[in-house]
Amino acid sequence: MNNKVFGMTFAAIMGSALLFFGVANAGAAVVDKWIFPTEKFGDHTYIGTTNVSNMDVASAMAQFSGTAESFRASSELLVTYQDATAKYPLNNANILLEETAARAQTGVQNTFVFDLQEQTTKKFLVANFQAAEFSNIEVERITMKLEQALESGLAQTHVTISDDSLAVDRETVSEVVFPQGSTGEGAAAVISAIDEIQIAPGAKFSFLEFLGQLPPTGATDKELTKIASAIYAAVLETNFTVDERSIGTSIPKNIPVGQEAAINRSLGVDLVFTNPNASSFTLNTELTGDSLIASLSGFPLVYDYALQTSGKETVEPRLIKQYSAFVTAGKAVDEEGSEGIRIHVNRSVISDGNELELESISTDFYPPVNRVEIYPLETEPVSVESVPGTNGSETPDGETEEGLTEGGQVPADSSGEGAGDQPAGDGSSTGNSENKQDPEGNEKHTENPGTDGDAKSSEPVYDKGGNLVNP
């Protein structure tokens, strides 16, 4: 080999060696910077509540090595379906750290990626919400919804799964049947208009507002009270809340005591209730033969609800004696009188036949209609006493009746129908009245013949609580 060739070969070998040596010593930095750069999060970067600003991905992930265990030990996932809430078991919950790092963006608040087992979800739903049947597709969707809810990493997470997107069969959750009797065309039109009304999640339903959207039907307040009462009774068999409801002044006919919901358009007396669920319900009303049926349908409720009445108390009428020159012997009965009622209305919450809760709804009070008798003027007058021959203890003058806490009495019909007004006690006699007291303090009522009499002042008056304010 001549010197020229040898020199060229040697130079080539030395150049390669120097290049290899340079790469070996400086190549690590070059590779890290240009070929395999080390990823770092920028300023103001958080994963959950942990600040990972200016940390490389590997170091940041190391911060969360014990996060899954800590999360399972200290966190709660509360799941609500309709009217029930249960705690989801997190013992099999995992945090996917690699997926969390891959999805994290620099300079912002990031969340964790959770993994829940569908089998755990299925067992949880069956154990706690037996009223509904969840398909495998729904179990998968609910599992994903729970995973997304957990991403914020809060100590307690609350998720409602029973919105209208849930693919669960709907059913009738409550139904009541009232005897309707003869029904006018106006009432029938209202019943038909109400049928199939949707009560949206969290929405209120006002009976009067609904009527205001209809053309005039000619239905009386008495007929509307019957319809509203059937709806009210159906509402009490669900977890719906009652916002406004009143009763009339007299015990209703063909409406069970405790289930009346009086309607009086002139006074603005309304029935208002709210759907507290995350899903919608359908209100149905129909006439079948002589019966009025009201029902609510939607996703099945977990608990059963039952209307209960208790503490029924009969309030005896009092005897009001009036005196008139037109009665010459014996007595005339101007008003036969009738008993009053006080009753407590409750709603029972039941699970598997066991009562979980007893909710007080109202105390309804219907005052008695007092008996009015008219005597000749020469009879010694005693104006007010207990009705002879009635059951119960005598009501002394000045006694205050304990009253209800809800459900004030109002006329059921502005036209006078079903209003239950107590008799004025005028009778058919005449005479200006003069009230006096005898030596024992009893009120006496006498009349001067020849002029119209007014005995209203001797009528007892009750407030909305059922308290006797004018004995």
DABELWO-V139585 format. One record per residue. N is the residue number from 1. RES is the residue in one letter. SS is DSSP state (hx for helix, st for strand, lp for the rest). Layout:
BEGIN
n=[N;N]
res=[RES;RES]
ss=[SS;SS]
END
This chain:
BEGIN
n=[1;2;3;4;5;6;7;8;9;10;11;12;13;14;15;16;17;18;19;20;21;22;23;24;25;26;27;28;29;30;31;32;33;34;35;36;37;38;39;40;41;42;43;44;45;46;47;48;49;50;51;52;53;54;55;56;57;58;59;60;61;62;63;64;65;66;67;68;69;70;71;72;73;74;75;76;77;78;79;80;81;82;83;84;85;86;87;88;89;90;91;92;93;94;95;96;97;98;99;100;101;102;103;104;105;106;107;108;109;110;111;112;113;114;115;116;117;118;119;120;121;122;123;124;125;126;127;128;129;130;131;132;133;134;135;136;137;138;139;140;141;142;143;144;145;146;147;148;149;150;151;152;153;154;155;156;157;158;159;160;161;162;163;164;165;166;167;168;169;170;171;172;173;174;175;176;177;178;179;180;181;182;183;184;185;186;187;188;189;190;191;192;193;194;195;196;197;198;199;200;201;202;203;204;205;206;207;208;209;210;211;212;213;214;215;216;217;218;219;220;221;222;223;224;225;226;227;228;229;230;231;232;233;234;235;236;237;238;239;240;241;242;243;244;245;246;247;248;249;250;251;252;253;254;255;256;257;258;259;260;261;262;263;264;265;266;267;268;269;270;271;272;273;274;275;276;277;278;279;280;281;282;283;284;285;286;287;288;289;290;291;292;293;294;295;296;297;298;299;300;301;302;303;304;305;306;307;308;309;310;311;312;313;314;315;316;317;318;319;320;321;322;323;324;325;326;327;328;329;330;331;332;333;334;335;336;337;338;339;340;341;342;343;344;345;346;347;348;349;350;351;352;353;354;355;356;357;358;359;360;361;362;363;364;365;366;367;368;369;370;371;372;373;374;375;376;377;378;379;380;381;382;383;384;385;386;387;388;389;390;391;392;393;394;395;396;397;398;399;400;401;402;403;404;405;406;407;408;409;410;411;412;413;414;415;416;417;418;419;420;421;422;423;424;425;426;427;428;429;430;431;432;433;434;435;436;437;438;439;440;441;442;443;444;445;446;447;448;449;450;451;452;453;454;455;456;457;458;459;460;461;462;463;464;465;466;467;468;469;470;471]
res=[M;N;N;K;V;F;G;M;T;F;A;A;I;M;G;S;A;L;L;F;F;G;V;A;N;A;G;A;A;V;V;D;K;W;I;F;P;T;E;K;F;G;D;H;T;Y;I;G;T;T;N;V;S;N;M;D;V;A;S;A;M;A;Q;F;S;G;T;A;E;S;F;R;A;S;S;E;L;L;V;T;Y;Q;D;A;T;A;K;Y;P;L;N;N;A;N;I;L;L;E;E;T;A;A;R;A;Q;T;G;V;Q;N;T;F;V;F;D;L;Q;E;Q;T;T;K;K;F;L;V;A;N;F;Q;A;A;E;F;S;N;I;E;V;E;R;I;T;M;K;L;E;Q;A;L;E;S;G;L;A;Q;T;H;V;T;I;S;D;D;S;L;A;V;D;R;E;T;V;S;E;V;V;F;P;Q;G;S;T;G;E;G;A;A;A;V;I;S;A;I;D;E;I;Q;I;A;P;G;A;K;F;S;F;L;E;F;L;G;Q;L;P;P;T;G;A;T;D;K;E;L;T;K;I;A;S;A;I;Y;A;A;V;L;E;T;N;F;T;V;D;E;R;S;I;G;T;S;I;P;K;N;I;P;V;G;Q;E;A;A;I;N;R;S;L;G;V;D;L;V;F;T;N;P;N;A;S;S;F;T;L;N;T;E;L;T;G;D;S;L;I;A;S;L;S;G;F;P;L;V;Y;D;Y;A;L;Q;T;S;G;K;E;T;V;E;P;R;L;I;K;Q;Y;S;A;F;V;T;A;G;K;A;V;D;E;E;G;S;E;G;I;R;I;H;V;N;R;S;V;I;S;D;G;N;E;L;E;L;E;S;I;S;T;D;F;Y;P;P;V;N;R;V;E;I;Y;P;L;E;T;E;P;V;S;V;E;S;V;P;G;T;N;G;S;E;T;P;D;G;E;T;E;E;G;L;T;E;G;G;Q;V;P;A;D;S;S;G;E;G;A;G;D;Q;P;A;G;D;G;S;S;T;G;N;S;E;N;K;Q;D;P;E;G;N;E;K;H;T;E;N;P;G;T;D;G;D;A;K;S;S;E;P;V;Y;D;K;G;G;N;L;V;N;P]
ss=[lp;lp;hx;hx;hx;hx;hx;hx;hx;hx;hx;hx;hx;hx;hx;hx;hx;hx;hx;hx;hx;hx;hx;hx;hx;hx;hx;hx;hx;hx;hx;hx;hx;hx;hx;lp;lp;lp;lp;st;lp;lp;lp;lp;lp;st;st;lp;lp;st;st;lp;lp;lp;lp;st;hx;hx;hx;hx;hx;hx;hx;lp;lp;lp;hx;hx;hx;hx;hx;hx;hx;hx;lp;st;st;st;st;st;st;lp;lp;st;st;st;st;st;lp;lp;lp;lp;lp;st;st;lp;hx;hx;hx;hx;hx;hx;hx;lp;lp;lp;lp;lp;st;st;lp;lp;lp;st;st;lp;lp;hx;hx;hx;hx;hx;hx;hx;hx;hx;hx;hx;lp;lp;lp;lp;lp;lp;lp;hx;hx;hx;hx;hx;hx;hx;hx;hx;hx;hx;hx;hx;hx;hx;lp;lp;lp;lp;lp;st;st;st;st;st;lp;lp;lp;lp;lp;lp;lp;lp;lp;st;st;st;st;st;st;st;st;st;st;lp;lp;lp;lp;lp;hx;hx;hx;hx;hx;hx;hx;hx;hx;hx;lp;lp;st;st;st;lp;lp;lp;lp;st;st;st;hx;hx;hx;hx;hx;hx;lp;lp;lp;lp;lp;lp;lp;lp;hx;hx;hx;hx;hx;hx;hx;hx;hx;hx;hx;hx;hx;hx;hx;lp;lp;lp;lp;lp;st;st;st;st;lp;lp;st;lp;lp;lp;lp;lp;lp;lp;lp;lp;lp;lp;lp;lp;lp;lp;lp;st;lp;lp;lp;lp;st;lp;lp;st;st;st;lp;lp;lp;lp;lp;lp;st;st;st;st;st;st;st;st;lp;lp;st;st;st;st;st;st;st;st;st;lp;lp;lp;lp;st;st;st;st;st;st;st;st;st;st;st;st;lp;lp;st;st;st;st;st;st;st;lp;lp;lp;lp;lp;lp;st;st;st;st;st;lp;lp;st;lp;st;st;st;st;st;st;st;st;st;st;st;st;lp;lp;st;st;st;st;st;st;st;st;st;st;st;st;st;lp;lp;st;lp;st;st;st;st;st;st;lp;lp;lp;lp;lp;lp;lp;st;st;st;lp;lp;lp;lp;lp;lp;lp;lp;lp;lp;lp;lp;lp;lp;lp;lp;lp;lp;lp;lp;lp;lp;st;lp;lp;lp;lp;lp;lp;lp;lp;lp;lp;lp;lp;lp;lp;lp;lp;lp;lp;lp;lp;st;st;st;st;st;st;st;st;lp;lp;lp;lp;lp;st;st;st;st;st;st;st;st;st;st;lp;lp;lp;hx;hx;hx;lp;lp;lp;st;lp;lp;lp;lp;lp;st;lp;lp;lp]
END
